[in-house]
Amino acid sequence: MLISGLLVGLALGFVMQRGRFCVTGAFRDVWVTRNTRWLTAFLVVVAVQSVGVFALDAAGVITLEANAFPWLATIVGGFIFGFAIVLAGGCATGTYYRAGEGLVGSWLALISYALFAAIMKTGPLAGFNTAMRSVTVEQSNFYSILGVSPWLFVAVLVAAVALAVRHHLAKPKFTMAALPASKTGLAHLLFEKPWNAFATAVVIGLIAIAAWPLSWATGREDGLGITTPSSKLVTYLVTGDAELVDWGVYLVIGILLGSFIAAKGSGEFRVRVPDAATAVKSLGGGALMGIGAALAGGCTIGNAMVQTAQFTFQGWTALIFMILGTGVAAKLTIMNHRPAPASARVPVGV
């Protein structure tokens, strides 16, 4: 059954690469261009998965449990992670799928991210990580503390996201001239035709739902996750402990392979070596990603996509502080380096 993790990862990596589903860009656009189209697409994933996960819970296929909320680690870790993804040029999943496209900078960020996640979870900084995450409050999700059905929150989220999607679909579309098609039928759809952001989000949401029962069938009681599997993969490579290789490890390997297949099929695979400055940023951003994700209890997938779908305080708090961290990083590294408008420039010699 572990092989199902590889298959889910293959599908996820393929879809994210072909759909250009970049969560870093979604968060960054909120600050840089004031555009929420990709953030709305991200929330579509959350809404679709939310319907599925509570349906699975109601059917007894999985059992959602309330855990204490490590508020301090979630706030600090979420902010660090959000800041780091701008430096690294992608979030955890984005780094995996861009590595599959041949970006050496993403390989550097990915290695650094996985290594520091392992350092935080089972290495020298494990004690610090545990101490931070031990600062908790008992309340763990919104519907429990209010004493209402989770389906009330599901309905509100689905309705709000549907309205946001309608708003974006009503806007005029600006499309680039398409290259002449060289493939036909299914091959054209899979490898050439540009994918709609919201259609891509729905497919990712369905993959996220499928991950729950498949993962639970192997004894791993969780949905999609990137940080802990990446940490386990590094630890396995160091220790050789085969028990570490679970469904999640197969998942992250599958994401890498799936994105590679998609990039090769669409002609987007190309080995690209970064300059020295970009390489340093990738390594530093990856390290901070690993630290932040370990503290927060997950990345943009495990926290901002999976935990939010369950309406946990950890998930939504992490999402908010990831977006805030991305905004600060964008301000420091992008917005402050933009050239001034022509009307605002002072002529030389004046």
NORRACOR-V947435 format. One record per helix or strand of 3 or more residues. SS is the DSSP state (alpha for helix, beta for strand). FROM is the first residue (numbers start at 1). TO is the last residue. Records with the same first field share a line. If there is no record, write none. Layout:
SS->FROM-TO / FROM-TO
This chain:
alpha->3-18 / 23-32 / 37-58 / 71-88 / 92-99 / 104-121 / 126-133 / 142-146 / 150-169 / 185-191 / 197-216 / 227-239 / 242-244 / 247-266 / 276-296 / 302-309 / 313-333 / 335-337 / 342-344
